[in-house]
Amino acid sequence: MLKRHSTFFETLVLFFDWIALSCSWILAYYLRFYLPFIPVSKGVPSFLTYLSFLTIMLPLWYIVFKAFGLYRPRRISSRFAEVIDIAKGTSIAILFFLSLTFFVRKYEFSRLTFLYFWVICVITLTIERILFRELLRFIRKKGYNLRYALIVGTGNLALDVTDRLHNHPELGIKIRGFLSDNKTQIGNELKGFKVLDTCSNIRSIVMNQKIDMVLITIPLSAHERLKRILDDIGDETVSIMLIPDLIELATLRGGIGEFEGMPIISLRDTPLYGWNLVIKRVTDVVLSIAILLAVSPLMLVISVLVKVSSKGPVFYSQERMGMDGNIFSMLKFRTMETQAEKDTGPVWATKGDSRKTPIGAFLRKTSMDELPQFFNVLKGDMSIVGPRPEREFFIQQFRNKIPKYMLRHKMKAGITGWAQISGWRGNTSLEKRIEYDLYYIENWSLRFDIEIMWLTIWRGLVNKHAY
């Protein structure tokens, strides 16, 4: 039921978004070509040609907006954050769309039309979202289309469900109270709702309180009582949902799916599948090409400096472990003397390391030695954002000391990452680094990637722990 409510909410918002986008695109066309602000020198292009591009724009906006979380239920009070996300999502979608039009040589598109469209689109979508959520709030306040829920259980999972329902009033689910196995809890308040009775009296509570939905949150150890509870309310016309307390066992994007009618509970998975994989890969390729073109003169200068300052090749290739434990060759500008580990074996660089070349210390301090890794991104071995890859020699040591260390390989390795821009780089706590890497994987989104890229520019390039 919760899933159906969420899906209905997403579909309804998507429908209104597409209306707003279509109107914005048409209005931008008419503002550009039928108002005397800026003369049209090459004639007015066909309206049908511009209109036909809605078939590309509408699904594109859906993909980008979904990546920004604009189709998940949100708190009604977080309007400003939603407006910011609308502006960011619209900007990203327009950039992608402009990139697509570059390959359509048959038509010439007015860049001014896109500027008008961007401004109108942000304003229109913002107004549409505000009006929609105000309408939703008004309907809920009037008591229409509400569903009343009974929570079976009083443990941490039951309290967590209560908080989540409270945080999403747009779902229209009102909690009547709790049922407990402990008679001494009857009458107590939890999260502002009373413990109404024991589980043995669930049938009478469902009938007397006009319950529409029963949320069962009993722990794994008590699941033998589930059949008795279901027998008691088996012929009642209520929706029944079991919320298993597997949260403590689930890591990295756990969720529930279905295979041939059989529910499958996933305790561990990667966020990179379906459209998420496409979005991240397209972003990596487009940005890597742009960055490599922009810094190519700088890379040429660095190549010359590396070559003339010490003997050996310009680039240094080192085996690292990437996604799913696959080994790949990571490129860097060479910053150390050749055969630097001949006598010591694999060791981490330290402050004042004598093995560094004259230019090497500067390159490592400013992270310029990492620039060739954008070629690794284009090849598909790495992503711009992700957990930093490590050598297999060190990984064999770390995985035995740090719980869940290998889970960081459920995401493609990155040039920069959440741990690095948060200060956990170089000779710092490995435990904290893993904690931040797993947080990134668990909470991945395109928006999160863009935030990390932006913060990398300001505080991730130069680091006191980069030796």
GIZITA-V644052 format. One record per backbone hydrogen bond with DSSP energy under -0.5 kcal/mol. CO is the residue of the C=O (numbers start at 0). NH is the residue of the N-H. E is the energy in kcal/mol with one decimal. If there is no record, write none. Layout:
co: (CO | CO)
nh: (NH | NH)
e: (E | E)
This chain:
co: (0 | 1 | 2 | 3 | 4 | 5 | 6 | 7 | 8 | 9 | 10 | 11 | 12 | 13 | 14 | 15 | 16 | 17 | 18 | 19 | 20 | 21 | 22 | 23 | 24 | 25 | 26 | 27 | 28 | 29 | 30 | 34 | 38 | 42 | 45 | 46 | 47 | 48 | 49 | 50 | 51 | 52 | 52 | 53 | 55 | 56 | 57 | 58 | 59 | 60 | 61 | 62 | 63 | 64 | 65 | 66 | 66 | 68 | 74 | 76 | 77 | 78 | 79 | 80 | 81 | 82 | 83 | 84 | 85 | 86 | 87 | 88 | 89 | 90 | 91 | 92 | 93 | 94 | 95 | 96 | 97 | 99 | 100 | 102 | 103 | 108 | 109 | 110 | 111 | 112 | 113 | 114 | 115 | 116 | 117 | 118 | 119 | 120 | 121 | 122 | 123 | 124 | 125 | 126 | 127 | 128 | 129 | 130 | 131 | 132 | 133 | 134 | 135 | 136 | 137 | 138 | 139 | 142 | 146 | 146 | 147 | 147 | 148 | 148 | 149 | 149 | 150 | 150 | 151 | 154 | 155 | 156 | 157 | 158 | 159 | 160 | 161 | 162 | 163 | 164 | 167 | 168 | 171 | 171 | 173 | 176 | 177 | 177 | 178 | 179 | 180 | 181 | 182 | 184 | 187 | 189 | 192 | 193 | 193 | 194 | 196 | 197 | 198 | 200 | 201 | 202 | 203 | 204 | 205 | 206 | 211 | 212 | 212 | 213 | 213 | 214 | 214 | 215 | 218 | 219 | 221 | 222 | 224 | 225 | 226 | 227 | 228 | 230 | 232 | 235 | 238 | 240 | 240 | 241 | 243 | 245 | 245 | 251 | 254 | 256 | 258 | 260 | 261 | 263 | 263 | 264 | 265 | 266 | 270 | 272 | 273 | 274 | 275 | 276 | 277 | 278 | 279 | 280 | 281 | 282 | 283 | 284 | 285 | 286 | 287 | 288 | 289 | 290 | 291 | 294 | 295 | 296 | 297 | 298 | 299 | 300 | 301 | 302 | 303 | 304 | 305 | 310 | 313 | 315 | 317 | 319 | 320 | 321 | 322 | 325 | 327 | 327 | 329 | 331 | 334 | 336 | 338 | 340 | 349 | 352 | 354 | 356 | 358 | 359 | 360 | 361 | 362 | 362 | 362 | 363 | 364 | 366 | 367 | 368 | 369 | 370 | 371 | 371 | 372 | 373 | 374 | 375 | 375 | 375 | 382 | 383 | 383 | 386 | 389 | 390 | 390 | 391 | 392 | 393 | 393 | 394 | 396 | 396 | 397 | 397 | 400 | 401 | 403 | 404 | 405 | 406 | 407 | 408 | 412 | 415 | 416 | 417 | 418 | 419 | 422 | 425 | 428 | 429 | 430 | 431 | 432 | 433 | 434 | 435 | 436 | 437 | 438 | 440 | 444 | 445 | 446 | 447 | 448 | 449 | 450 | 451 | 452 | 453 | 454 | 454 | 455 | 455 | 460 | 462 | 464 | 464)
nh: (4 | 5 | 6 | 7 | 8 | 9 | 10 | 11 | 12 | 13 | 14 | 15 | 16 | 17 | 18 | 19 | 20 | 21 | 22 | 23 | 24 | 25 | 26 | 27 | 28 | 29 | 30 | 31 | 32 | 33 | 34 | 37 | 40 | 44 | 49 | 50 | 51 | 52 | 52 | 53 | 54 | 55 | 56 | 57 | 59 | 60 | 61 | 62 | 63 | 64 | 65 | 66 | 67 | 69 | 68 | 445 | 446 | 71 | 77 | 78 | 81 | 82 | 83 | 84 | 85 | 86 | 87 | 88 | 89 | 90 | 91 | 92 | 93 | 94 | 95 | 96 | 97 | 98 | 99 | 100 | 101 | 102 | 103 | 104 | 106 | 110 | 113 | 114 | 115 | 116 | 117 | 118 | 119 | 120 | 121 | 122 | 123 | 124 | 125 | 126 | 127 | 128 | 129 | 130 | 131 | 132 | 133 | 134 | 135 | 136 | 137 | 138 | 139 | 140 | 141 | 143 | 142 | 145 | 148 | 173 | 211 | 212 | 175 | 176 | 151 | 214 | 152 | 178 | 216 | 158 | 159 | 160 | 161 | 162 | 163 | 164 | 165 | 166 | 167 | 167 | 170 | 171 | 146 | 173 | 148 | 150 | 195 | 196 | 152 | 198 | 182 | 184 | 185 | 187 | 194 | 192 | 189 | 177 | 195 | 186 | 179 | 200 | 201 | 204 | 205 | 206 | 207 | 208 | 210 | 209 | 238 | 149 | 214 | 215 | 240 | 151 | 216 | 242 | 221 | 222 | 224 | 225 | 228 | 229 | 230 | 231 | 232 | 233 | 235 | 237 | 213 | 215 | 242 | 243 | 245 | 248 | 249 | 268 | 265 | 263 | 261 | 262 | 258 | 256 | 265 | 266 | 254 | 250 | 272 | 275 | 277 | 278 | 279 | 280 | 281 | 282 | 283 | 284 | 285 | 286 | 287 | 288 | 289 | 290 | 291 | 292 | 293 | 294 | 295 | 298 | 299 | 300 | 301 | 302 | 303 | 304 | 305 | 306 | 307 | 308 | 309 | 337 | 333 | 331 | 329 | 327 | 389 | 324 | 325 | 321 | 319 | 329 | 317 | 315 | 356 | 339 | 341 | 344 | 352 | 355 | 336 | 360 | 362 | 363 | 364 | 365 | 366 | 367 | 368 | 366 | 462 | 369 | 370 | 332 | 372 | 373 | 374 | 375 | 376 | 377 | 378 | 379 | 380 | 381 | 414 | 414 | 415 | 413 | 320 | 393 | 394 | 395 | 396 | 396 | 397 | 398 | 399 | 400 | 400 | 401 | 402 | 404 | 406 | 407 | 408 | 409 | 410 | 323 | 382 | 385 | 420 | 421 | 423 | 422 | 424 | 427 | 432 | 433 | 434 | 435 | 436 | 437 | 438 | 439 | 440 | 441 | 442 | 443 | 448 | 449 | 450 | 451 | 452 | 453 | 454 | 455 | 456 | 457 | 458 | 459 | 459 | 460 | 462 | 465 | 426 | 466)
e: (-2.8 | -2.5 | -2.7 | -2.6 | -2.4 | -2.5 | -2.5 | -2.4 | -2.3 | -2.5 | -2.2 | -1.9 | -2.6 | -2.5 | -1.6 | -2.4 | -2.9 | -2.3 | -2.4 | -2.2 | -2.4 | -2.2 | -2.5 | -2.4 | -1.8 | -2.1 | -2.5 | -1.9 | -2.2 | -2.1 | -0.5 | -0.7 | -0.7 | -0.5 | -1.5 | -2.7 | -2.1 | -0.7 | -0.8 | -1.8 | -1.5 | -1.0 | -2.4 | -2.4 | -1.7 | -2.8 | -1.8 | -2.2 | -2.3 | -2.9 | -2.4 | -1.8 | -1.5 | -2.8 | -1.4 | -0.5 | -0.7 | -1.0 | -0.9 | -1.3 | -1.4 | -2.4 | -2.4 | -2.1 | -2.3 | -2.3 | -2.5 | -3.1 | -2.6 | -2.0 | -2.5 | -2.6 | -2.4 | -2.1 | -2.3 | -2.5 | -3.0 | -1.9 | -1.7 | -2.2 | -1.1 | -1.3 | -1.0 | -1.2 | -0.8 | -0.5 | -1.1 | -1.6 | -2.7 | -2.6 | -2.5 | -2.0 | -2.8 | -3.0 | -2.1 | -2.1 | -3.2 | -2.9 | -1.9 | -2.4 | -2.7 | -2.6 | -2.4 | -2.7 | -2.4 | -2.5 | -2.3 | -2.5 | -2.4 | -2.6 | -2.6 | -2.5 | -2.3 | -2.6 | -1.8 | -2.1 | -1.4 | -0.5 | -0.5 | -3.4 | -2.6 | -1.9 | -3.3 | -0.7 | -0.6 | -3.0 | -0.8 | -2.0 | -3.0 | -2.0 | -2.3 | -2.4 | -1.9 | -2.2 | -2.1 | -2.3 | -2.2 | -2.0 | -0.6 | -0.8 | -1.6 | -1.8 | -2.9 | -0.6 | -3.4 | -2.3 | -2.4 | -0.9 | -2.5 | -1.1 | -0.7 | -1.6 | -1.4 | -2.4 | -2.4 | -1.8 | -3.4 | -2.4 | -0.9 | -2.8 | -2.3 | -1.6 | -1.6 | -1.8 | -2.5 | -2.0 | -2.8 | -2.6 | -1.8 | -0.5 | -2.8 | -2.4 | -0.5 | -0.7 | -2.8 | -3.0 | -0.6 | -2.8 | -1.5 | -1.5 | -1.9 | -1.2 | -2.0 | -2.6 | -2.4 | -1.8 | -1.4 | -0.6 | -1.5 | -1.5 | -3.2 | -3.0 | -0.6 | -0.7 | -1.8 | -0.9 | -1.8 | -3.0 | -4.0 | -2.2 | -2.1 | -0.5 | -2.5 | -3.3 | -0.7 | -0.6 | -1.7 | -3.8 | -1.5 | -1.4 | -1.5 | -3.1 | -2.3 | -2.1 | -2.8 | -2.3 | -2.4 | -2.5 | -2.7 | -2.4 | -2.3 | -2.2 | -2.0 | -2.9 | -2.7 | -2.2 | -2.0 | -2.6 | -0.7 | -2.7 | -2.0 | -2.0 | -2.5 | -2.3 | -1.9 | -2.3 | -2.7 | -2.0 | -2.5 | -1.6 | -0.9 | -0.5 | -3.0 | -1.4 | -3.1 | -2.6 | -0.5 | -1.7 | -1.6 | -3.9 | -2.9 | -0.7 | -2.1 | -3.3 | -2.5 | -0.9 | -1.4 | -2.2 | -1.6 | -1.2 | -2.7 | -1.1 | -2.1 | -2.5 | -2.2 | -2.0 | -0.5 | -1.2 | -1.3 | -0.6 | -1.1 | -1.4 | -1.3 | -1.9 | -2.2 | -1.9 | -1.9 | -0.6 | -1.7 | -2.0 | -2.1 | -1.2 | -1.7 | -1.3 | -1.2 | -0.5 | -2.3 | -1.8 | -2.4 | -0.5 | -2.1 | -2.0 | -0.6 | -0.7 | -2.6 | -2.7 | -0.5 | -0.6 | -1.3 | -3.0 | -0.6 | -1.6 | -1.1 | -1.5 | -1.8 | -1.8 | -0.9 | -3.9 | -3.2 | -2.4 | -2.2 | -0.8 | -2.5 | -1.4 | -1.3 | -2.0 | -1.7 | -2.5 | -2.2 | -2.3 | -2.3 | -2.7 | -1.7 | -2.1 | -2.1 | -2.5 | -1.9 | -1.0 | -2.1 | -2.4 | -2.3 | -2.2 | -2.5 | -2.4 | -2.5 | -2.1 | -1.4 | -1.1 | -2.8 | -0.5 | -1.7 | -1.0 | -0.5 | -1.6 | -0.7 | -1.0)
